[in-house]
Amino acid sequence: MKPKYFTASLLPLAAIALAHAQATSPMLLQRGYEAAAGEPGRADRGQVFFTSRHGGEWSCASCHGQRPTGAGRHAVTNKPLDPLAPAFNPKAFTDERRVEKWFRRNCKDVVQRECSAAEKADVLAWLQTLR
């Protein structure tokens, strides 16, 4: 088999493996962030982070609500947002690529930088306590 044909035949297998690697759960994501941070996520810090403005105009709660157990609305576009707490939205934090995309965008809006692994672990720890 020639190398280019061999490589092309592996592409569908790689795509399947990548798709499965993207499926996750809030707990698995939290564990990954905790490992990267070198410490466990703390729900108390997560709540403070989520509801604070960090010197800017917005907090996470500006769009998702102080208790993100119900639908939210984007502060500028007024676009409806699904509940963020996993107990109220079974799809929340189940797609790693999507989670990273939104953490990257929203953290830049809220804290003017990307969030650290510890901050992500803290926020996920808090969101998972909401019932």
C-alpha positions, 0 to 999 in steps of 0.5 A, a space after each residue: 500500500 502506498 503511503 498516501 493511500 495508507 494515510 487517507 485510509 486512517 483519516 476516518 479512524 482518526 476522526 472517530 477517535 477524536 469524536 469520542 475523545 471530545 465526549 466527556 462529563 462535568 466531573 471528568 472535565 473537573 478532574 482534568 482541570 484539577 490535575 492541571 492545577 495541582 489542587 482540587 476545585 473549590 465550590 466556594 471559590 467557584 461561586 465568588 469567581 462566577 459572581 464577581 466582575 474582576 474589575 471589568 463590566 461583566 461577571 459570568 452571572 451577567 449573562 448566566 444569572 447569579 444561580 445559573 439553574 435557569 435560562 440566561 440571556 446574553 448581556 449584549 445580544 439578548 440571545 437566550 442561554 441554556 442553564 449552565 448548571 449540569 443538574 438543570 442541563 444534561 448537555 452542559 459540559 459534555 463536549 470538551 471542545 465546546 467547553 474550551 471554546 466558551 471558557 476561552 471566549 467568556 473568560 476573555 470577556 470577564 477577566 480579560 484573559 483565559 481562565 486558569 485550570 484552577 479557576 475552571 475547576 473551581 467554577 465546575 465544582 460550584 456548578 455541580 453543587 447546584 440542585 
